[in-house]
Amino acid sequence: MKFFTDHTVENDYLLVKIDQYLKLPNNTWKEIFIDPGVYDLVNQPYYSWEKWIDIGLFLDGLPENCYFSADYPCDMNLEYTEQFLLKSWDNAVLYGGHPQYIVTVQSKFNDYWDFIHWFDLYNDLSIESGIIGLGNFCRIHHLTEFMKHSLDYAFKHCKHPRIHVYGLGLKIIPYANKLAKRFEIELSVDSTKWTRDPIIPGKPSCRASNKQEYFDKYMRIIKERL
């Protein structure tokens, strides 16, 4: 399993916002996933970079170890759910044939049947990167019935070699890893939740001075549970 997180700790796999990616001094990671900056969507139905970045040209300029997805998570702004679903789908259709694009499934938040509907559509696309992402899960921290059945369905029916789950909670990662092994699909996840989990006794807060310690502990916990 590949675990992506931010640049504040030593790790082989980097998760970075698009504006920060453009300022990276070097590219020393095995893989980089570029986040479109989903918190932009909390107050508006578009990303701040949309006016000055052409997605196709941006993808063409990425190194082979860098990947990007211009999807729109509905849970960031429920007022624009339908608009976000359509924009995510349109981009998947437009750019799914690019080797640096992650085709990311978006669906109505916590709606199993809507997830199935959209997953089937995305799953039938030709995905040149080989990576199909599962979005809209980051606010779910436990293995709920929705998460269990959604992950079961995705791994069982996936036509692509790799599934990436965005923001997957610590308590759900072992279940997803079990499914990945069962169906012989590569699993990758990203998260910065480890900065908020009080996982070290006596050190309830993750600060700049102990971030690496927090991250290393988080990764040891994951490995122990896999």
Secondary structure as a PSIPRED ss2 file (coil, helix, strand):
# PSIPRED VFORMAT (PSIPRED V4.0)

   1 M C   1.000  0.000  0.000
   2 K E   0.000  0.000  1.000
   3 F E   0.000  0.000  1.000
   4 F E   0.000  0.000  1.000
   5 T E   0.000  0.000  1.000
   6 D C   1.000  0.000  0.000
   7 H C   1.000  0.000  0.000
   8 T C   1.000  0.000  0.000
   9 V C   1.000  0.000  0.000
  10 E C   1.000  0.000  0.000
  11 N C   1.000  0.000  0.000
  12 D C   1.000  0.000  0.000
  13 Y E   0.000  0.000  1.000
  14 L E   0.000  0.000  1.000
  15 L E   0.000  0.000  1.000
  16 V E   0.000  0.000  1.000
  17 K E   0.000  0.000  1.000
  18 I H   0.000  1.000  0.000
  19 D H   0.000  1.000  0.000
  20 Q H   0.000  1.000  0.000
  21 Y H   0.000  1.000  0.000
  22 L C   1.000  0.000  0.000
  23 K C   1.000  0.000  0.000
  24 L C   1.000  0.000  0.000
  25 P C   1.000  0.000  0.000
  26 N C   1.000  0.000  0.000
  27 N C   1.000  0.000  0.000
  28 T C   1.000  0.000  0.000
  29 W C   1.000  0.000  0.000
  30 K C   1.000  0.000  0.000
  31 E E   0.000  0.000  1.000
  32 I E   0.000  0.000  1.000
  33 F E   0.000  0.000  1.000
  34 I E   0.000  0.000  1.000
  35 D E   0.000  0.000  1.000
  36 P C   1.000  0.000  0.000
  37 G C   1.000  0.000  0.000
  38 V H   0.000  1.000  0.000
  39 Y H   0.000  1.000  0.000
  40 D H   0.000  1.000  0.000
  41 L H   0.000  1.000  0.000
  42 V H   0.000  1.000  0.000
  43 N C   1.000  0.000  0.000
  44 Q C   1.000  0.000  0.000
  45 P C   1.000  0.000  0.000
  46 Y C   1.000  0.000  0.000
  47 Y C   1.000  0.000  0.000
  48 S H   0.000  1.000  0.000
  49 W H   0.000  1.000  0.000
  50 E H   0.000  1.000  0.000
  51 K H   0.000  1.000  0.000
  52 W C   1.000  0.000  0.000
  53 I C   1.000  0.000  0.000
  54 D C   1.000  0.000  0.000
  55 I H   0.000  1.000  0.000
  56 G H   0.000  1.000  0.000
  57 L H   0.000  1.000  0.000
  58 F H   0.000  1.000  0.000
  59 L H   0.000  1.000  0.000
  60 D H   0.000  1.000  0.000
  61 G C   1.000  0.000  0.000
  62 L C   1.000  0.000  0.000
  63 P C   1.000  0.000  0.000
  64 E C   1.000  0.000  0.000
  65 N C   1.000  0.000  0.000
  66 C E   0.000  0.000  1.000
  67 Y E   0.000  0.000  1.000
  68 F E   0.000  0.000  1.000
  69 S C   1.000  0.000  0.000
  70 A C   1.000  0.000  0.000
  71 D C   1.000  0.000  0.000
  72 Y C   1.000  0.000  0.000
  73 P C   1.000  0.000  0.000
  74 C H   0.000  1.000  0.000
  75 D H   0.000  1.000  0.000
  76 M H   0.000  1.000  0.000
  77 N C   1.000  0.000  0.000
  78 L H   0.000  1.000  0.000
  79 E H   0.000  1.000  0.000
  80 Y H   0.000  1.000  0.000
  81 T H   0.000  1.000  0.000
  82 E H   0.000  1.000  0.000
  83 Q H   0.000  1.000  0.000
  84 F H   0.000  1.000  0.000
  85 L H   0.000  1.000  0.000
  86 L H   0.000  1.000  0.000
  87 K H   0.000  1.000  0.000
  88 S H   0.000  1.000  0.000
  89 W H   0.000  1.000  0.000
  90 D H   0.000  1.000  0.000
  91 N H   0.000  1.000  0.000
  92 A H   0.000  1.000  0.000
  93 V H   0.000  1.000  0.000
  94 L H   0.000  1.000  0.000
  95 Y H   0.000  1.000  0.000
  96 G C   1.000  0.000  0.000
  97 G C   1.000  0.000  0.000
  98 H C   1.000  0.000  0.000
  99 P C   1.000  0.000  0.000
 100 Q C   1.000  0.000  0.000
 101 Y E   0.000  0.000  1.000
 102 I C   1.000  0.000  0.000
 103 V E   0.000  0.000  1.000
 104 T E   0.000  0.000  1.000
 105 V E   0.000  0.000  1.000
 106 Q C   1.000  0.000  0.000
 107 S C   1.000  0.000  0.000
 108 K C   1.000  0.000  0.000
 109 F C   1.000  0.000  0.000
 110 N C   1.000  0.000  0.000
 111 D C   1.000  0.000  0.000
 112 Y H   0.000  1.000  0.000
 113 W H   0.000  1.000  0.000
 114 D H   0.000  1.000  0.000
 115 F H   0.000  1.000  0.000
 116 I H   0.000  1.000  0.000
 117 H H   0.000  1.000  0.000
 118 W H   0.000  1.000  0.000
 119 F H   0.000  1.000  0.000
 120 D H   0.000  1.000  0.000
 121 L H   0.000  1.000  0.000
 122 Y H   0.000  1.000  0.000
 123 N H   0.000  1.000  0.000
 124 D C   1.000  0.000  0.000
 125 L C   1.000  0.000  0.000
 126 S C   1.000  0.000  0.000
 127 I C   1.000  0.000  0.000
 128 E C   1.000  0.000  0.000
 129 S C   1.000  0.000  0.000
 130 G C   1.000  0.000  0.000
 131 I E   0.000  0.000  1.000
 132 I E   0.000  0.000  1.000
 133 G E   0.000  0.000  1.000
 134 L E   0.000  0.000  1.000
 135 G C   1.000  0.000  0.000
 136 N C   1.000  0.000  0.000
 137 F C   1.000  0.000  0.000
 138 C C   1.000  0.000  0.000
 139 R C   1.000  0.000  0.000
 140 I C   1.000  0.000  0.000
 141 H C   1.000  0.000  0.000
 142 H C   1.000  0.000  0.000
 143 L C   1.000  0.000  0.000
 144 T C   1.000  0.000  0.000
 145 E H   0.000  1.000  0.000
 146 F H   0.000  1.000  0.000
 147 M H   0.000  1.000  0.000
 148 K H   0.000  1.000  0.000
 149 H H   0.000  1.000  0.000
 150 S H   0.000  1.000  0.000
 151 L H   0.000  1.000  0.000
 152 D H   0.000  1.000  0.000
 153 Y H   0.000  1.000  0.000
 154 A H   0.000  1.000  0.000
 155 F H   0.000  1.000  0.000
 156 K H   0.000  1.000  0.000
 157 H H   0.000  1.000  0.000
 158 C C   1.000  0.000  0.000
 159 K C   1.000  0.000  0.000
 160 H C   1.000  0.000  0.000
 161 P C   1.000  0.000  0.000
 162 R E   0.000  0.000  1.000
 163 I E   0.000  0.000  1.000
 164 H E   0.000  0.000  1.000
 165 V E   0.000  0.000  1.000
 166 Y E   0.000  0.000  1.000
 167 G C   1.000  0.000  0.000
 168 L C   1.000  0.000  0.000
 169 G C   1.000  0.000  0.000
 170 L C   1.000  0.000  0.000
 171 K C   1.000  0.000  0.000
 172 I C   1.000  0.000  0.000
 173 I H   0.000  1.000  0.000
 174 P H   0.000  1.000  0.000
 175 Y H   0.000  1.000  0.000
 176 A H   0.000  1.000  0.000
 177 N H   0.000  1.000  0.000
 178 K H   0.000  1.000  0.000
 179 L H   0.000  1.000  0.000
 180 A H   0.000  1.000  0.000
 181 K H   0.000  1.000  0.000
 182 R H   0.000  1.000  0.000
 183 F C   1.000  0.000  0.000
 184 E C   1.000  0.000  0.000
 185 I C   1.000  0.000  0.000
 186 E E   0.000  0.000  1.000
 187 L E   0.000  0.000  1.000
 188 S E   0.000  0.000  1.000
 189 V E   0.000  0.000  1.000
 190 D E   0.000  0.000  1.000
 191 S C   1.000  0.000  0.000
 192 T C   1.000  0.000  0.000
 193 K H   0.000  1.000  0.000
 194 W H   0.000  1.000  0.000
 195 T H   0.000  1.000  0.000
 196 R C   1.000  0.000  0.000
 197 D C   1.000  0.000  0.000
 198 P C   1.000  0.000  0.000
 199 I C   1.000  0.000  0.000
 200 I E   0.000  0.000  1.000
 201 P C   1.000  0.000  0.000
 202 G C   1.000  0.000  0.000
 203 K E   0.000  0.000  1.000
 204 P C   1.000  0.000  0.000
 205 S C   1.000  0.000  0.000
 206 C C   1.000  0.000  0.000
 207 R C   1.000  0.000  0.000
 208 A H   0.000  1.000  0.000
 209 S H   0.000  1.000  0.000
 210 N H   0.000  1.000  0.000
 211 K H   0.000  1.000  0.000
 212 Q H   0.000  1.000  0.000
 213 E H   0.000  1.000  0.000
 214 Y H   0.000  1.000  0.000
 215 F H   0.000  1.000  0.000
 216 D H   0.000  1.000  0.000
 217 K H   0.000  1.000  0.000
 218 Y H   0.000  1.000  0.000
 219 M H   0.000  1.000  0.000
 220 R H   0.000  1.000  0.000
 221 I H   0.000  1.000  0.000
 222 I H   0.000  1.000  0.000
 223 K H   0.000  1.000  0.000
 224 E H   0.000  1.000  0.000
 225 R H   0.000  1.000  0.000
 226 L C   1.000  0.000  0.000
